[in-house]
Amino acid sequence: MDFSAAGDWTLLNERVLIAATMAAARVVAGDGVIASVEVVNQAPRRRTGMRSN
């Protein structure tokens, strides 16, 4: 599954990531246990091997 945003591989597609995380949470914790998932920050800890623009 690709979580990168279309046209910019340095950003996350939040909708796809949240949907996948909620699906996994239902399997791990049970249906209805996890109410929501929120992406609060997309700042990387480090950028190794990325091109400078």
N, C-alpha and C positions, 0 to 999 in steps of 0.2 A: 504494500500500500504506500502511496506517495503522499506525504504530508506537506510537501513544499507548495508554495503558492504558484499559480500559473504565471510564467514569465519572469519569476524572480525566485531562484532556488535558495536565497538567503532568508526568506520569510516563510512562516508556516501558514498553511491553509487552516485557520482556526476551526471552521465548521467541520472539516473532515477529521481533524484531530480529536475534537470534542465527541463526535459521533462514535469514533473507534474506541475512545476511552470509556464512554458510557456503555458501549456494548461489552467491553471487557469487564467493567465493574459489575454488570448484571450477572455475568458468569461467575466471577470470583466472590462477590459479596451477597448476591441474591437480588432478585427483582424488587425494586422499590427501596432498597437500602441507601443507595447513593442518589441524592436529589439532583445534583448538577455538577458540571465541570466548568471551570473558567480558566482561560489562558490570560494571565495577568501581566506577563512580561515576555518579550521576545529578544531581549538583549543577550547576545552570546557571552559566555564566560571567556572564550578566546576564539580567535579566527586563525586557524592553522591551515596553510596551503591555499588560502583564498587570493584571488587576483585583486590587485589594487586598481581602482578606476579613477 
